[in-house]
Amino acid sequence: MYIIGENIHIISQQVKDALRERDGRFFQDLAVRQVEAGADALDLNLGPRKKDGEEVFPWLVELMEEVVDVPLCFDSTNLLGIEAGLKKVTKAQPIINSTSAEAERLEKVPLVAKQYNARLIALTMGKSGIPVAADDRVNIALESLIPRALEIDFPISDLIIDPLVLTVSGCQEYCPELIEAVRTIQFAWDPPPPISVGLSNVSNAVPHKNRPLINRVYLAMLMGAGLKMMIADPFDEAQKNVVRVIEERDAGTAVNRLYLAIHDHIAAMEQPSIDDVDMHDPEQVAIWKTVEILLNKVIYADAYLQQESFA
């Protein structure tokens, strides 16, 4: 699993404060710790930065490259700021996050990515927003995102399709469709473009104590569909352990075997089965209840773990 570390994010008050105070040491420490924790790249999500983006992104690139060698992912809608940052990159191939299928962005952003030899995350979202159905998301990739890359001779291997994770709280019907979109996009082109998702988006607006479990269970399901890249928290040891369990096929504990069973059912295009769950084990029951909400079988509520589980 290729992990783009998500922790330099403007939603964090610490990041906001450090950015306002131009605290370079804070950003360097956070970058080093993410890489040491297993991040293969670093997402730099600083928001639109309309006033100072052309100064902030180059400043941050220089700070990052003093202490880490991994790719930097420019996560902003400010294309001028991104371009200013790209001009400062001297190490690993950078990533732009992101374009969509909206005409203006699809016209401009891929050209910038090509000019600076950057990889490009492309969202399956058009002018009318994010479609619910997996097929509709795949069609955006096939009819808009990939053709634009071909039109400008942009390498498909550098075009990273993001079929868009949305929260189980309020957008529950998107969760199983996203799994199928990840599965299908791998067969939509030859060679297939890489696929990435923002994993923790699935638990946005969910009580903090439940977020890691929802992320982990969804990760096992998405890996079953073939996911090999994600923007995620490299500090989440339990989440990384799910990756390890699946990649190494570690069936050494009952919980490991349950995660493997969930992964394998999804890989076989089957529904996970309650028969794989020891209903006397509270941890396994919590995992199963999470499977139920992510497959839209049980309506999500913040107290879903206290509700009765159904087969």
VENCORPE-V535274 format. One record per residue. RES is the residue in three letters. OMEGA is omega in radians with two decimals (NA if undefined). NEAR is the number of other ideal C-beta (glycine too) atoms within 8 Angstrom. D_LAST is the distance of its C-alpha to the last C-alpha in Angstrom with 2 decimals. Layout:
res & omega & near & d_last
RES & OMEGA & NEAR & D_LAST
RES & OMEGA & NEAR & D_LAST
This chain:
res & omega & near & d_last
MET & 3.10 & 9 & 30.78
TYR & -3.05 & 9 & 33.59
ILE & 2.97 & 13 & 33.31
ILE & -3.05 & 16 & 35.37
GLY & -2.98 & 16 & 35.77
GLU & -2.84 & 12 & 34.90
ASN & 2.98 & 10 & 36.75
ILE & -2.96 & 14 & 40.01
HIS & -3.04 & 9 & 38.61
ILE & 3.10 & 9 & 40.56
ILE & 3.12 & 5 & 37.75
SER & 3.12 & 8 & 38.65
GLN & 3.10 & 5 & 41.46
GLN & 3.10 & 7 & 42.96
VAL & 3.10 & 11 & 43.19
LYS & -3.11 & 9 & 44.74
ASP & -3.13 & 9 & 47.27
ALA & 3.13 & 11 & 48.15
LEU & 3.13 & 11 & 48.63
ARG & -3.09 & 6 & 50.86
GLU & -3.09 & 6 & 52.91
ARG & -3.12 & 7 & 52.93
ASP & -3.10 & 9 & 51.77
GLY & -3.12 & 8 & 51.76
ARG & 3.10 & 6 & 51.13
PHE & -3.10 & 9 & 47.77
PHE & 3.13 & 13 & 46.60
GLN & 3.11 & 12 & 47.99
ASP & -3.14 & 8 & 46.34
LEU & 3.10 & 10 & 42.94
ALA & -3.11 & 14 & 43.44
VAL & -3.12 & 10 & 44.49
ARG & 3.09 & 9 & 41.66
GLN & 3.14 & 14 & 39.05
VAL & 3.11 & 12 & 40.70
GLU & 3.13 & 6 & 40.97
ALA & 3.04 & 10 & 37.25
GLY & 3.11 & 8 & 36.57
ALA & 3.11 & 12 & 36.96
ASP & 3.10 & 8 & 38.41
ALA & -3.12 & 14 & 39.63
LEU & 3.06 & 16 & 40.02
ASP & 3.10 & 13 & 39.00
LEU & -3.07 & 14 & 41.78
ASN & -3.07 & 12 & 40.23
LEU & -3.12 & 14 & 43.17
GLY & -3.07 & 6 & 42.42
PRO & -3.13 & 7 & 44.98
ARG & -3.06 & 12 & 47.99
LYS & -3.06 & 5 & 50.20
LYS & -2.99 & 4 & 53.22
ASP & -3.08 & 6 & 53.27
GLY & -3.10 & 16 & 50.90
GLU & 3.03 & 9 & 53.82
GLU & -3.03 & 8 & 54.94
VAL & -3.08 & 12 & 51.68
PHE & 3.07 & 18 & 50.04
PRO & 3.10 & 12 & 53.14
TRP & -3.10 & 10 & 53.54
LEU & 3.10 & 12 & 49.99
VAL & -3.13 & 12 & 50.35
GLU & 3.09 & 9 & 53.49
LEU & -3.09 & 12 & 51.82
MET & -3.05 & 14 & 48.82
GLU & 3.02 & 13 & 51.02
GLU & -2.98 & 6 & 53.14
VAL & 3.13 & 8 & 50.31
VAL & -3.11 & 9 & 47.63
ASP & -3.03 & 5 & 47.80
VAL & 3.09 & 10 & 44.33
PRO & 3.07 & 11 & 43.82
LEU & -3.09 & 15 & 43.82
CYS & -3.07 & 15 & 41.48
PHE & -3.00 & 15 & 43.18
ASP & -3.08 & 9 & 40.57
SER & 3.00 & 15 & 42.47
THR & -3.12 & 4 & 43.46
ASN & -3.05 & 10 & 47.10
LEU & 3.09 & 9 & 48.30
LEU & 3.08 & 8 & 51.79
GLY & 3.09 & 15 & 50.48
ILE & -3.11 & 14 & 48.35
GLU & 3.09 & 10 & 51.40
ALA & 3.08 & 13 & 53.53
GLY & -3.14 & 16 & 51.10
LEU & -3.14 & 13 & 50.92
LYS & -3.10 & 8 & 54.70
LYS & -3.08 & 11 & 54.55
VAL & 3.12 & 12 & 52.08
THR & -3.05 & 4 & 53.90
LYS & -3.00 & 5 & 51.22
ALA & 3.11 & 9 & 47.86
GLN & -3.09 & 8 & 46.85
PRO & 3.13 & 14 & 45.44
ILE & 3.01 & 15 & 42.48
ILE & 3.12 & 16 & 42.54
ASN & 0.45 & 11 & 39.44
SER & 2.85 & 11 & 39.46
THR & 2.98 & 14 & 40.36
SER & 3.10 & 10 & 38.40
ALA & 3.06 & 13 & 39.23
GLU & -2.91 & 9 & 41.31
ALA & -3.05 & 6 & 44.81
GLU & -3.13 & 6 & 46.79
ARG & -3.12 & 9 & 44.62
LEU & 3.07 & 14 & 44.11
GLU & -2.96 & 7 & 47.88
LYS & -2.94 & 9 & 48.83
VAL & 3.11 & 13 & 46.27
PRO & 3.10 & 13 & 46.09
LEU & 3.09 & 9 & 49.89
VAL & 3.11 & 14 & 49.94
ALA & 3.13 & 14 & 47.41
LYS & -3.10 & 10 & 49.62
GLN & -3.06 & 6 & 52.79
TYR & 3.11 & 11 & 51.60
ASN & 3.12 & 5 & 49.65
ALA & 2.92 & 13 & 46.39
ARG & -3.03 & 12 & 42.87
LEU & 3.01 & 16 & 41.16
ILE & -3.08 & 14 & 37.64
ALA & -3.07 & 15 & 37.04
LEU & 3.09 & 10 & 34.39
THR & -3.09 & 16 & 32.77
MET & 3.13 & 10 & 34.02
GLY & -3.10 & 10 & 36.80
LYS & -3.10 & 6 & 39.04
SER & 3.09 & 4 & 36.41
GLY & -3.06 & 6 & 33.90
ILE & 3.11 & 9 & 30.60
PRO & 3.13 & 10 & 28.90
VAL & -2.97 & 7 & 25.17
ALA & 3.10 & 7 & 24.72
ALA & -3.11 & 13 & 24.81
ASP & -3.14 & 7 & 27.54
ASP & 3.10 & 9 & 29.69
ARG & 3.10 & 17 & 29.62
VAL & -3.14 & 14 & 30.51
ASN & 3.08 & 8 & 33.29
ILE & 3.10 & 14 & 34.79
ALA & -3.06 & 16 & 35.05
LEU & -3.00 & 11 & 36.55
GLU & -3.08 & 6 & 38.82
SER & -2.98 & 11 & 40.02
LEU & -3.14 & 15 & 39.32
ILE & 3.10 & 13 & 40.16
PRO & 3.11 & 9 & 43.09
ARG & 3.08 & 11 & 44.62
ALA & 3.12 & 14 & 44.49
LEU & -3.11 & 9 & 46.16
GLU & -3.09 & 6 & 48.72
ILE & 3.13 & 9 & 50.01
ASP & 3.08 & 5 & 49.60
PHE & -3.05 & 13 & 46.99
PRO & 3.10 & 6 & 45.24
ILE & 3.12 & 11 & 41.71
SER & 3.10 & 7 & 40.98
ASP & 3.11 & 11 & 41.83
LEU & -3.07 & 15 & 39.70
ILE & -3.10 & 14 & 36.34
ILE & 3.08 & 14 & 33.80
ASP & -3.11 & 13 & 31.47
PRO & 2.87 & 15 & 28.78
LEU & 2.97 & 13 & 28.14
VAL & 3.02 & 11 & 25.27
LEU & -2.99 & 10 & 24.83
THR & 3.04 & 11 & 23.17
VAL & 3.12 & 13 & 19.59
SER & 3.12 & 11 & 21.43
GLY & 3.13 & 6 & 22.83
CYS & -2.99 & 9 & 22.27
GLN & -3.08 & 11 & 18.52
GLU & 3.12 & 8 & 18.81
TYR & -2.95 & 11 & 21.11
CYS & 3.10 & 16 & 18.73
PRO & 3.12 & 9 & 17.12
GLU & 3.11 & 12 & 20.55
LEU & 3.10 & 16 & 22.31
ILE & -3.12 & 14 & 20.43
GLU & 3.07 & 10 & 21.63
ALA & 3.09 & 13 & 25.04
VAL & -3.13 & 15 & 25.47
ARG & -2.99 & 12 & 24.66
THR & -3.09 & 11 & 27.01
ILE & 3.13 & 15 & 29.94
GLN & -3.13 & 9 & 30.52
PHE & -3.04 & 6 & 31.59
ALA & -3.11 & 10 & 33.41
TRP & 3.13 & 8 & 36.71
ASP & 0.00 & 3 & 38.67
PRO & -3.09 & 6 & 38.93
PRO & 3.04 & 10 & 35.79
PRO & 3.01 & 13 & 36.26
PRO & 3.12 & 10 & 34.56
ILE & 3.07 & 16 & 31.43
SER & 3.05 & 13 & 30.84
VAL & 2.95 & 16 & 28.65
GLY & -2.94 & 11 & 29.07
LEU & -3.00 & 13 & 25.94
SER & 3.06 & 12 & 26.29
ASN & -3.09 & 11 & 26.49
VAL & -3.11 & 14 & 22.70
SER & 3.01 & 13 & 22.96
ASN & 3.12 & 8 & 26.15
ALA & 3.07 & 5 & 26.38
VAL & 3.07 & 12 & 23.61
PRO & -2.99 & 6 & 24.76
HIS & -3.06 & 5 & 26.48
LYS & -3.12 & 4 & 24.58
ASN & -3.01 & 12 & 21.26
ARG & -3.09 & 11 & 22.92
PRO & -3.14 & 10 & 23.21
LEU & 3.13 & 10 & 19.55
ILE & 3.12 & 15 & 18.57
ASN & -3.08 & 15 & 21.47
ARG & -3.10 & 12 & 20.59
VAL & 3.11 & 13 & 17.02
TYR & 3.11 & 13 & 18.34
LEU & 3.12 & 15 & 21.22
ALA & 3.14 & 14 & 19.29
MET & -3.14 & 15 & 17.64
LEU & 3.06 & 14 & 21.10
MET & 3.05 & 13 & 22.79
GLY & 3.10 & 13 & 20.56
ALA & 3.05 & 12 & 22.01
GLY & -3.12 & 10 & 25.44
LEU & 3.13 & 12 & 26.41
LYS & -3.12 & 8 & 29.51
MET & 3.11 & 12 & 31.05
MET & 2.90 & 14 & 30.11
ILE & -2.99 & 14 & 31.78
ALA & -3.11 & 15 & 30.32
ASP & -3.13 & 9 & 31.39
PRO & 3.12 & 12 & 33.06
PHE & -3.11 & 8 & 33.31
ASP & -3.05 & 10 & 29.57
GLU & 3.14 & 6 & 29.65
ALA & 3.09 & 8 & 25.95
GLN & 3.10 & 13 & 25.34
LYS & 3.12 & 11 & 28.11
ASN & 3.07 & 8 & 26.64
VAL & 3.08 & 12 & 23.45
VAL & -3.12 & 11 & 25.95
ARG & -3.13 & 9 & 27.84
VAL & -3.10 & 12 & 24.94
ILE & -3.11 & 12 & 23.98
GLU & -3.11 & 7 & 27.63
GLU & -3.09 & 6 & 28.73
ARG & -3.11 & 7 & 25.69
ASP & -3.14 & 8 & 25.84
ALA & -3.01 & 7 & 23.39
GLY & 3.10 & 4 & 25.33
THR & 3.14 & 6 & 22.68
ALA & 3.12 & 8 & 19.08
VAL & 3.07 & 10 & 18.29
ASN & -3.12 & 11 & 20.37
ARG & 3.11 & 10 & 18.52
LEU & 3.09 & 13 & 15.18
TYR & 3.10 & 14 & 17.04
LEU & 3.13 & 13 & 18.61
ALA & 3.10 & 11 & 15.46
ILE & 3.11 & 16 & 14.19
HIS & -3.03 & 13 & 17.76
ASP & 3.08 & 9 & 18.09
HIS & 3.13 & 12 & 15.12
ILE & 3.13 & 14 & 16.56
ALA & -3.14 & 9 & 20.00
ALA & -3.12 & 6 & 19.17
MET & 3.10 & 5 & 17.85
GLU & 3.01 & 7 & 14.37
GLN & 2.98 & 5 & 10.92
PRO & -2.99 & 12 & 9.96
SER & 3.07 & 8 & 7.70
ILE & 3.11 & 8 & 5.83
ASP & 3.13 & 4 & 8.72
ASP & -2.99 & 9 & 11.06
VAL & 2.95 & 11 & 10.33
ASP & -3.04 & 6 & 12.57
MET & 3.03 & 9 & 11.04
HIS & -3.14 & 3 & 14.72
ASP & -3.08 & 10 & 15.80
PRO & 3.14 & 5 & 15.85
GLU & 3.12 & 7 & 16.59
GLN & 3.09 & 13 & 13.63
VAL & 3.12 & 11 & 11.32
ALA & 3.09 & 10 & 13.39
ILE & -3.12 & 15 & 13.08
TRP & 3.09 & 14 & 9.30
LYS & 3.12 & 13 & 9.62
THR & 3.03 & 12 & 12.43
VAL & -3.10 & 12 & 10.80
GLU & -3.13 & 11 & 8.64
ILE & -3.12 & 16 & 12.05
LEU & 3.06 & 14 & 13.99
LEU & 3.08 & 10 & 12.26
ASN & 3.12 & 8 & 12.85
LYS & 3.12 & 6 & 9.39
VAL & -3.10 & 9 & 10.19
ILE & -3.13 & 5 & 13.93
TYR & 2.93 & 8 & 15.71
ALA & -3.11 & 6 & 17.81
ASP & -3.14 & 7 & 20.03
ALA & -3.03 & 6 & 18.41
TYR & -3.13 & 12 & 14.80
LEU & 3.12 & 7 & 14.73
GLN & -3.12 & 4 & 15.66
GLN & 3.09 & 9 & 12.96
GLU & 3.14 & 3 & 10.16
SER & 3.14 & 10 & 6.87
PHE & 3.11 & 6 & 3.78
ALA & NA & 3 & 0.00
